[in-house]
Amino acid sequence: MEIKDLQPQAVFSIFDEITRIPRPSKKEEKIRAYLLEFAEKHGIASKTDAIGNVVLSVPATPGHEDAPTVILQGHMDMVCESNDKSFDFTTQPIPAYVDGEWIKTKGTTLGADNGIGVAASLAILTDKTFEHGPIEALFTMDEETGMTGANNLGEDMITGSMLLNLDSEDDAEIFVGCAGGIDTQAFFTYNRSFAPKDFLYFKINVEGLNGGHSGGDIHLGRANANKLLARFLFRLSGKHEVVISEIDGGNLRNAIPRAAHAVIGVHTSKKESVRVDLNNYIAELENEYAGLEPNLKLTMESVDTPDFAIDQETSINLVRAIYSAPHGVVSMSRDLEGLVETSTNLASVKMAADNTIVITTSQRSSVESRKLDIAGQVEAHFLLAGARVEHGEGYPGWQPNLESPIMKITRDAYKELYGIEPAIKAIHAGLECGLFLTKYPHLDMVSFGPTLRDVHSPSERMHIPAVERFYGQLKRTLEKVAELKK
């Protein structure tokens, strides 16, 4: 069966169209044009702001004009991760397909985060089968790499009092709080030196890791490719003279890195010793990550002598800093069982053109002071290694309100339809809700969505039956709000 023929067809036919539209973060021009064309085609009012956010709005069905205005909210962009380095997210459609009860892709992220939220919102705007009050659908840009859209939302773009964030990933769960976050970058400046001619050079590859969302999956203990690579380089440098000419790992600040590599050199006499060391290291990792990283792969291949090497002092400081940098869960919440409170992700290592190596990390916490504390610890760590450190602007968390009226309505809607009372939770991932509250402190908000798994990785998939329940919950919630008066 094709995606566009799945039920509810109104949602899946739009989602199928969205998968064909390139929409990397900060390059949302095509999906923005699609939204505005959709509005024009269906006679829906639309507006945009200076940063590029879009709002589509429809009036209440007759008799419900006095109901509170509800905002449906999702983001236009998607995380772009692929097993195929030649895949171009700026031009190629996502290769999505149906596999039993799941929608999957062939080696790329699916973009159900948050394409399904966008699709459900558009379906609601054109659905004539239910009664509702006034609806505004807000689509923000650049959620995944900086929440730029939410942070710069234009004045008077939204007027509603209740907001349904459609960017969560678990059926039968309603989220009423999220972590805040901040990015920390370390910059190492190196000098180029001659690559020794009496050395042999190898490319060390770490690949095949699961990766995943640096908020939602950080507690699973998955391997970090940057850490695994640095661990091996640290071990080698303790036994041999090692030069490094290239190092690269990870891509996105909000994804646990799945792959990394380095081009290194050792004296010709140490060739076999290095291979033995690598084989022993592989055996150790296979034992440590048995059942957790089944596709973990470390390889070593010979390469030509590079044009240059990174100076020895910087190489040593860099390897030590990556190896010892904090990564993973820092603390668990004392208020909500099973919720990660604070974490940090050693996201990427990139060589820039100006003889600079940039290490990007991302910190999250549901407690603002602890978010700043772990960011400070990461800063201190890299300062000790001789790096220059910068912090991003960050974004606030969303404090749970367990007395929220819209939370109770969405909970009751799900229970009425499916006979199950959904769990009320907070999420360690970042949502845009905290930023909306800074501009519109009166908003009453919840977040919910269908079941997605392994988002921010090429294993991302979406559960088809959960989408039907999600859309049913959304419609019933709007029906129940329509019975209220402002």
Backbone torsions as a table, in degrees:
resi	resn	phi	psi	omega
1	MET	NA	142.9	177.1
2	GLU	-85.0	155.8	-177.0
3	ILE	-57.8	-42.3	-175.1
4	LYS	-65.6	-14.4	-179.1
5	ASP	-98.4	-1.7	179.9
6	LEU	-72.1	162.2	177.4
7	GLN	-104.4	139.2	-0.4
8	PRO	-73.8	126.7	-172.1
9	GLN	-63.6	-33.1	179.6
10	ALA	-58.9	-36.3	-179.8
11	VAL	-79.3	-49.3	-172.7
12	PHE	-70.8	-30.4	177.6
13	SER	-66.0	-37.3	177.3
14	ILE	-72.9	-41.8	178.2
15	PHE	-59.4	-40.1	177.9
16	ASP	-60.0	-41.0	177.1
17	GLU	-64.8	-39.8	-177.7
18	ILE	-65.6	-35.7	179.7
19	THR	-64.0	-17.6	-178.6
20	ARG	-92.9	-0.3	-176.2
21	ILE	-106.9	116.8	177.1
22	PRO	-60.3	134.0	-176.9
23	ARG	-155.0	51.9	173.0
24	PRO	-62.6	156.5	176.2
25	SER	-55.6	137.8	-179.1
26	LYS	71.3	4.0	176.8
27	LYS	-133.6	55.9	-173.4
28	GLU	-94.8	14.4	-173.7
29	GLU	-57.0	-40.7	-175.1
30	LYS	-73.6	-39.5	178.7
31	ILE	-72.9	-31.9	175.6
32	ARG	-64.0	-44.2	178.0
33	ALA	-61.8	-39.2	178.2
34	TYR	-60.8	-43.7	-179.2
35	LEU	-63.1	-43.7	-178.8
36	LEU	-69.2	-35.7	175.8
37	GLU	-67.6	-38.3	177.1
38	PHE	-60.3	-45.1	-180.0
39	ALA	-61.9	-44.6	-179.8
40	GLU	-64.4	-41.2	-179.1
41	LYS	-61.4	-37.3	-174.1
42	HIS	-102.8	8.6	178.2
43	GLY	67.0	36.2	-178.1
44	ILE	-101.6	135.7	178.9
45	ALA	-66.7	141.3	-178.3
46	SER	-140.6	155.9	173.0
47	LYS	-157.3	155.9	177.7
48	THR	-129.9	161.7	175.1
49	ASP	-112.7	-178.8	-173.4
50	ALA	-63.6	-31.1	-175.9
51	ILE	-82.3	-20.8	178.3
52	GLY	117.0	4.3	174.8
53	ASN	-68.5	154.8	-178.5
54	VAL	-126.7	138.5	172.4
55	VAL	-125.6	126.4	172.5
56	LEU	-112.6	140.9	-176.4
57	SER	-140.8	145.3	175.8
58	VAL	-128.9	148.0	178.7
59	PRO	-75.1	170.5	177.4
60	ALA	-68.2	152.9	169.2
61	THR	-68.8	152.3	-174.7
62	PRO	-51.4	133.7	179.0
63	GLY	95.4	-7.8	-177.8
64	HIS	-123.0	25.0	-178.4
65	GLU	-64.1	-25.0	-177.6
66	ASP	-90.9	3.2	178.3
67	ALA	-73.9	155.4	176.7
68	PRO	-60.2	143.5	175.1
69	THR	-76.6	129.5	-179.4
70	VAL	-106.5	135.1	176.9
71	ILE	-101.1	123.3	170.0
72	LEU	-94.9	131.3	-172.5
73	GLN	-133.8	132.6	173.9
74	GLY	-149.2	174.0	179.5
75	HIS	-116.4	148.9	-173.2
76	MET	-77.5	-33.2	-170.7
77	ASP	-85.2	169.1	177.9
78	MET	-139.2	156.6	172.8
79	VAL	-73.6	134.5	-176.6
80	CYS	-112.3	96.3	177.0
81	GLU	-127.3	136.1	-177.7
82	SER	-143.8	146.1	172.2
83	ASN	-76.2	-19.9	-179.9
84	ASP	-101.8	109.0	-175.9
85	LYS	-64.9	-16.8	179.9
86	SER	-86.6	-8.0	-179.0
87	PHE	-68.5	129.9	-175.9
88	ASP	-108.9	104.9	-178.3
89	PHE	-70.1	-13.7	-179.7
90	THR	-85.1	-11.8	-178.5
91	THR	-132.0	-27.4	-171.6
92	GLN	-96.0	143.6	174.0
93	PRO	-71.9	154.6	176.7
94	ILE	-71.6	128.8	-177.8
95	PRO	-80.8	66.2	-176.2
96	ALA	-83.2	149.1	178.9
97	TYR	-154.6	163.4	179.9
98	VAL	-93.0	130.3	176.8
99	ASP	-132.4	92.6	-177.1
100	GLY	64.4	-120.2	-179.0
101	GLU	-91.9	10.4	-175.0
102	TRP	-125.9	149.8	166.2
103	ILE	-101.9	125.9	-177.6
104	LYS	-127.6	-179.4	174.4
105	THR	-132.9	169.3	179.4
106	LYS	-97.9	74.2	171.7
107	GLY	87.9	12.7	175.4
108	THR	-131.3	167.5	168.5
109	THR	-63.3	150.1	-176.4
110	LEU	-84.5	-33.6	-176.2
111	GLY	79.6	13.6	171.2
112	ALA	-63.6	-24.8	167.5
113	ASP	-91.1	95.4	8.0
114	ASN	-124.8	33.4	-179.4
115	GLY	-59.5	-32.5	-179.2
116	ILE	-72.5	-32.3	175.3
117	GLY	-66.7	-40.5	177.0
118	VAL	-64.6	-45.5	-179.4
119	ALA	-61.8	-43.2	-180.0
120	ALA	-64.3	-39.2	179.0
121	SER	-63.0	-45.7	179.9
122	LEU	-65.2	-37.4	177.7
123	ALA	-63.0	-41.2	178.7
124	ILE	-61.1	-42.5	-176.6
125	LEU	-62.5	-23.1	-178.0
126	THR	-112.5	3.8	-177.1
127	ASP	-83.0	118.1	-178.3
128	LYS	-99.8	11.0	-172.4
129	THR	-95.3	4.0	-179.1
130	PHE	-148.1	163.6	-179.1
131	GLU	-99.8	144.6	-176.9
132	HIS	-155.6	164.3	172.1
133	GLY	-85.0	-168.8	178.1
134	PRO	-61.3	139.2	-178.1
135	ILE	-127.3	134.1	170.0
136	GLU	-118.6	133.4	177.6
137	ALA	-112.5	114.9	-178.2
138	LEU	-102.8	124.7	177.8
139	PHE	-118.3	114.3	-175.7
140	THR	-96.9	156.9	179.6
141	MET	-105.3	155.9	171.2
142	ASP	54.4	44.4	176.1
143	GLU	-70.6	-37.8	-169.0
144	GLU	-74.8	-25.5	-175.2
145	THR	-118.5	14.7	177.4
146	GLY	166.4	-3.5	-176.7
147	MET	52.1	38.1	-176.7
148	THR	-60.9	-41.2	-178.7
149	GLY	-63.6	-50.1	179.9
150	ALA	-64.6	-36.6	-177.4
151	ASN	-70.0	-23.8	-177.4
152	ASN	-120.9	29.5	-179.1
153	LEU	-59.4	128.1	-177.7
154	GLY	-65.4	153.0	178.7
155	GLU	-63.8	141.2	176.4
156	ASP	62.5	18.4	174.5
157	MET	-67.6	-35.0	179.0
158	ILE	-125.8	148.4	-179.0
159	THR	-125.9	-6.3	-174.7
160	GLY	-70.1	166.5	179.7
161	SER	-108.3	-14.0	179.0
162	MET	-125.0	136.4	-178.4
163	LEU	-126.5	128.8	175.5
164	LEU	-107.1	103.9	175.2
165	ASN	-80.5	121.8	-174.4
166	LEU	-104.9	45.8	-172.2
167	ASP	-126.0	29.5	176.0
168	SER	-105.1	173.1	-163.4
169	GLU	-133.2	22.4	-177.9
170	ASP	-140.6	120.1	175.0
171	ASP	-62.0	146.5	177.1
172	ALA	63.8	26.2	174.7
173	GLU	-135.3	139.4	178.4
174	ILE	-122.1	130.2	-175.7
175	PHE	-105.6	134.1	-176.9
176	VAL	-124.2	12.4	178.7
177	GLY	-167.4	157.9	178.9
178	CYS	-151.2	168.0	178.8
179	ALA	-80.1	152.7	167.2
180	GLY	-90.7	166.2	-177.1
181	GLY	-147.1	163.4	175.6
182	ILE	-154.7	145.3	178.1
183	ASP	-101.2	143.8	177.0
184	THR	-129.3	127.3	179.7
185	GLN	-117.7	138.2	176.4
186	ALA	-113.3	138.0	-176.4
187	PHE	-121.5	116.2	174.6
188	PHE	-101.5	127.4	175.1
189	THR	-102.2	127.3	-175.9
190	TYR	-119.1	160.5	171.5
191	ASN	-102.8	144.7	177.1
192	ARG	-85.5	133.1	176.0
193	SER	-124.9	166.0	178.9
194	PHE	-69.9	136.7	173.6
195	ALA	-75.9	120.7	-176.2
196	PRO	-55.3	136.2	-176.7
197	LYS	-77.4	-21.6	-179.5
198	ASP	-93.3	19.9	177.7
199	PHE	-107.4	152.1	168.8
200	LEU	-98.6	145.3	-174.2
201	TYR	-120.3	140.2	-176.1
202	PHE	-134.6	151.4	169.3
203	LYS	-104.6	117.4	177.6
204	ILE	-95.0	121.4	-178.9
205	ASN	-112.6	133.3	167.7
206	VAL	-115.8	121.8	-176.6
207	GLU	-153.3	174.0	177.4
208	GLY	82.9	9.0	-179.2
209	LEU	-76.3	160.3	-179.2
210	ASN	-72.9	-34.0	-175.9
211	GLY	62.7	-136.2	177.9
212	GLY	119.2	-177.1	-177.4
213	HIS	-73.7	129.6	-176.1
214	SER	-73.0	-9.0	172.8
215	GLY	-102.7	-58.3	-174.4
216	GLY	-69.9	-23.7	-176.3
217	ASP	-114.0	3.1	-171.9
218	ILE	-65.3	-25.5	-177.7
219	HIS	-80.7	-6.1	-174.8
220	LEU	-81.4	-9.2	176.8
221	GLY	74.8	22.5	179.8
222	ARG	-68.1	153.3	-176.8
223	ALA	-70.6	148.9	175.9
224	ASN	-108.5	117.8	-174.6
225	ALA	-59.9	-36.8	178.9
226	ASN	-63.5	-40.7	-179.4
227	LYS	-68.6	-41.0	-180.0
228	LEU	-64.0	-40.7	179.5
229	LEU	-65.5	-47.1	-179.0
230	ALA	-63.8	-34.5	178.8
231	ARG	-61.7	-42.1	179.5
232	PHE	-69.8	-41.9	179.7
233	LEU	-64.9	-36.9	177.2
234	PHE	-64.1	-41.9	179.1
235	ARG	-63.2	-44.6	-179.8
236	LEU	-63.1	-43.6	-175.4
237	SER	-67.5	-17.6	175.3
238	GLY	-79.6	-14.2	-177.6
239	LYS	-113.3	-30.0	-173.7
240	HIS	-134.7	164.1	167.3
241	GLU	-78.8	121.8	-176.0
242	VAL	-123.5	132.1	171.5
243	VAL	-110.8	147.2	179.7
244	ILE	-119.7	128.9	177.2
245	SER	-111.7	-17.9	-178.7
246	GLU	-153.9	141.8	175.4
247	ILE	-150.3	138.2	-177.1
248	ASP	-158.7	138.9	177.5
249	GLY	-165.3	144.5	178.2
250	GLY	68.1	173.7	179.7
251	ASN	-139.0	-55.4	-169.2
252	LEU	-110.6	144.7	-177.2
253	ARG	-63.7	-27.2	-176.3
254	ASN	-103.8	21.2	175.9
255	ALA	-127.5	134.7	174.1
256	ILE	-68.0	125.5	-172.2
257	PRO	-64.9	132.2	-176.8
258	ARG	-96.9	-21.4	-174.6
259	ALA	-147.1	150.7	176.8
260	ALA	-157.9	156.9	175.9
261	HIS	-151.7	160.3	174.7
262	ALA	-144.6	145.2	171.0
263	VAL	-103.4	119.4	-174.5
264	ILE	-128.2	163.5	175.0
265	GLY	-132.5	144.4	174.2
266	VAL	-135.3	160.8	179.6
267	HIS	-59.5	146.0	-177.1
268	THR	-53.5	-30.0	-177.6
269	SER	-73.7	-11.1	-174.5
270	LYS	-103.3	5.5	-174.5
271	LYS	-54.3	-54.3	-176.3
272	GLU	-67.5	-35.3	178.4
273	SER	-61.5	-40.4	179.2
274	VAL	-65.5	-40.6	179.0
275	ARG	-63.9	-39.8	177.1
276	VAL	-63.6	-43.4	178.8
277	ASP	-59.6	-42.9	-179.3
278	LEU	-65.5	-42.9	179.3
279	ASN	-61.9	-40.7	177.8
280	ASN	-64.9	-40.1	179.9
281	TYR	-65.5	-42.2	177.8
282	ILE	-58.5	-44.2	179.7
283	ALA	-61.4	-40.9	178.7
284	GLU	-61.5	-47.2	-177.4
285	LEU	-67.3	-38.6	177.9
286	GLU	-61.1	-35.7	176.5
287	ASN	-71.2	-44.7	-177.5
288	GLU	-65.2	-38.1	-173.9
289	TYR	-109.3	21.8	177.6
290	ALA	-57.6	128.1	179.8
291	GLY	82.5	-13.6	-178.0
292	LEU	-106.4	-38.5	179.4
293	GLU	-129.9	72.2	-174.3
294	PRO	-65.7	-20.7	-177.4
295	ASN	-104.9	12.6	178.5
296	LEU	-56.8	131.8	-177.2
297	LYS	-142.0	127.6	173.3
298	LEU	-120.8	129.8	-179.4
299	THR	-135.0	160.3	176.0
300	MET	-136.7	125.6	-179.9
301	GLU	-129.5	144.6	179.6
302	SER	-72.3	143.2	177.6
303	VAL	-134.7	165.4	177.2
304	ASP	-69.6	159.8	177.1
305	THR	-60.2	124.0	-177.8
306	PRO	-71.7	168.9	-178.7
307	ASP	-70.9	-27.5	-177.7
308	PHE	-157.3	169.8	172.9
309	ALA	-127.5	153.3	173.6
310	ILE	-72.6	138.7	-178.2
311	ASP	-56.8	149.8	-169.5
312	GLN	-61.8	-40.9	-178.2
313	GLU	-63.1	-45.6	179.0
314	THR	-65.3	-40.3	179.0
315	SER	-58.0	-46.3	-178.9
316	ILE	-64.2	-47.3	-179.6
317	ASN	-62.4	-39.4	-179.1
318	LEU	-63.9	-50.3	-178.9
319	VAL	-62.2	-45.4	179.1
320	ARG	-61.5	-40.4	-177.8
321	ALA	-67.2	-43.3	179.5
322	ILE	-67.3	-42.9	-177.8
323	TYR	-62.4	-40.0	-174.4
324	SER	-96.0	-4.6	-178.3
325	ALA	-63.0	142.4	177.5
326	PRO	-66.9	142.9	175.6
327	HIS	-154.3	137.1	175.5
328	GLY	109.2	-161.1	-178.1
329	VAL	-72.3	130.6	176.7
330	VAL	-98.3	-41.8	178.7
331	SER	-157.0	155.7	177.7
332	MET	-103.4	153.9	180.0
333	SER	-67.8	141.4	174.2
334	ARG	-94.1	-6.5	-178.0
335	ASP	-99.3	-38.0	-178.6
336	LEU	-122.4	114.9	-175.8
337	GLU	-60.3	132.8	176.5
338	GLY	84.1	-2.5	-178.8
339	LEU	-91.2	127.5	172.7
340	VAL	-68.6	129.0	177.6
341	GLU	-87.9	-49.5	-173.0
342	THR	-136.8	138.5	178.7
343	SER	-152.5	168.7	172.9
344	THR	-143.8	144.7	-177.7
345	ASN	-121.9	119.3	173.5
346	LEU	-81.2	91.7	-161.2
347	ALA	-83.2	-49.4	-173.4
348	SER	-151.5	153.6	174.1
349	VAL	-128.7	118.9	-175.6
350	LYS	-134.4	138.5	174.2
351	MET	-92.0	124.9	179.3
352	ALA	-96.4	169.5	-174.3
353	ALA	-72.9	-18.1	-174.6
354	ASP	-98.6	36.9	-180.0
355	ASN	58.5	37.2	179.1
356	THR	-122.6	140.7	172.7
357	ILE	-112.0	124.5	-174.5
358	VAL	-109.1	123.4	175.8
359	ILE	-108.5	121.5	-179.1
360	THR	-106.2	129.8	176.6
361	THR	-128.0	160.6	-179.5
362	SER	-136.3	128.1	179.5
363	GLN	-111.2	143.3	178.7
364	ARG	-135.1	147.2	171.0
365	SER	-164.0	147.3	173.1
366	SER	-83.8	-4.1	175.7
367	VAL	-115.6	117.4	-172.4
368	GLU	-57.3	-43.4	-177.7
369	SER	-65.6	-32.9	179.8
370	ARG	-78.0	-28.8	172.1
371	LYS	-60.4	-46.8	179.7
372	LEU	-68.7	-31.8	179.2
373	ASP	-66.8	-47.2	-178.7
374	ILE	-69.5	-33.2	174.5
375	ALA	-63.6	-37.7	176.6
376	GLY	-66.1	-39.6	178.1
377	GLN	-63.4	-42.1	178.2
378	VAL	-64.0	-41.9	177.1
379	GLU	-59.2	-49.1	-178.7
380	ALA	-60.7	-38.7	-179.6
381	HIS	-59.1	-49.5	-177.1
382	PHE	-76.4	-27.9	173.7
383	LEU	-62.5	-40.4	178.5
384	LEU	-62.7	-26.9	179.5
385	ALA	-86.3	0.3	177.0
386	GLY	91.2	13.6	-179.5
387	ALA	-90.3	159.9	168.4
388	ARG	-92.5	140.8	-172.5
389	VAL	-127.0	138.6	175.6
390	GLU	-132.4	146.7	175.0
391	HIS	-110.2	146.2	172.5
392	GLY	-78.4	178.5	-179.5
393	GLU	-68.2	-33.5	-178.7
394	GLY	77.3	176.5	178.0
395	TYR	-145.6	151.3	-175.8
396	PRO	-79.2	158.3	171.4
397	GLY	-78.7	179.1	-179.2
398	TRP	-124.1	110.6	-176.4
399	GLN	-73.2	128.0	-178.9
400	PRO	-62.4	140.6	172.8
401	ASN	-122.4	98.1	-175.5
402	LEU	-76.4	-1.9	175.0
403	GLU	-105.0	13.2	-176.7
404	SER	-60.3	125.3	177.0
405	PRO	-61.5	-42.3	-178.0
406	ILE	-69.8	-28.3	174.6
407	MET	-63.2	-43.9	-179.0
408	LYS	-66.8	-35.5	179.4
409	ILE	-67.9	-46.5	-179.7
410	THR	-66.3	-35.9	177.1
411	ARG	-63.2	-48.3	-178.5
412	ASP	-65.8	-34.6	179.2
413	ALA	-61.4	-45.8	-179.6
414	TYR	-65.0	-42.6	-178.1
415	LYS	-65.1	-40.5	179.0
416	GLU	-61.7	-40.8	-175.0
417	LEU	-78.5	-39.4	-167.8
418	TYR	-122.4	0.3	175.3
419	GLY	71.2	15.4	-179.7
420	ILE	-126.4	132.8	175.5
421	GLU	-85.3	115.7	-177.1
422	PRO	-67.2	151.1	178.2
423	ALA	-73.9	143.1	176.3
424	ILE	-102.2	121.1	-171.1
425	LYS	-139.6	168.6	164.0
426	ALA	-112.0	161.2	-174.9
427	ILE	-124.8	144.4	179.7
428	HIS	-80.4	-17.7	175.7
429	ALA	-70.7	162.3	178.6
430	GLY	-90.0	133.0	172.6
431	LEU	-118.6	162.5	-177.4
432	GLU	-78.7	-4.4	-173.2
433	CYS	-59.7	-39.7	-179.9
434	GLY	-60.8	-39.2	178.5
435	LEU	-69.0	-37.4	177.7
436	PHE	-61.7	-37.9	-179.1
437	LEU	-65.4	-29.7	178.9
438	THR	-67.3	-28.6	179.4
439	LYS	-96.6	-32.4	-177.4
440	TYR	-130.5	75.5	-173.2
441	PRO	-64.9	-12.8	-179.2
442	HIS	-82.6	-9.3	-173.1
443	LEU	-64.2	137.9	171.4
444	ASP	-105.7	120.6	-167.1
445	MET	-132.8	150.5	166.1
446	VAL	-141.5	166.7	175.1
447	SER	-131.9	134.0	174.6
448	PHE	-153.3	166.7	-178.3
449	GLY	-175.8	178.8	178.2
450	PRO	-81.5	173.7	-179.3
451	THR	-74.5	120.2	171.3
452	LEU	-119.9	148.8	178.7
453	ARG	-132.5	145.5	176.8
454	ASP	54.9	41.7	176.5
455	VAL	-64.5	157.9	-176.9
456	HIS	68.0	17.9	176.3
457	SER	-142.5	161.4	178.4
458	PRO	-65.9	-5.9	175.7
459	SER	-92.1	4.8	-179.0
460	GLU	-54.7	135.8	179.9
461	ARG	-150.3	159.7	-176.5
462	MET	-129.8	135.2	-177.3
463	HIS	-83.6	118.1	-173.1
464	ILE	-64.3	-48.7	179.0
465	PRO	-59.5	-31.0	179.9
466	ALA	-67.5	-30.8	178.6
467	VAL	-64.9	-40.0	178.6
468	GLU	-63.5	-41.6	177.7
469	ARG	-66.9	-40.2	178.3
470	PHE	-59.0	-47.5	-178.9
471	TYR	-68.2	-37.3	176.1
472	GLY	-62.6	-43.2	177.4
473	GLN	-61.9	-41.0	-179.5
474	LEU	-63.1	-47.2	179.3
475	LYS	-63.1	-44.3	-178.3
476	ARG	-66.5	-35.8	176.6
477	THR	-61.2	-44.9	-180.0
478	LEU	-66.6	-35.3	175.9
479	GLU	-63.3	-41.5	-178.4
480	LYS	-69.8	-37.5	176.6
481	VAL	-65.4	-34.7	180.0
482	ALA	-61.8	-20.9	178.9
483	GLU	-81.1	-10.5	-179.3
484	LEU	-87.6	166.0	173.1
485	LYS	-115.5	148.1	179.9
486	LYS	-61.4	NA	NA
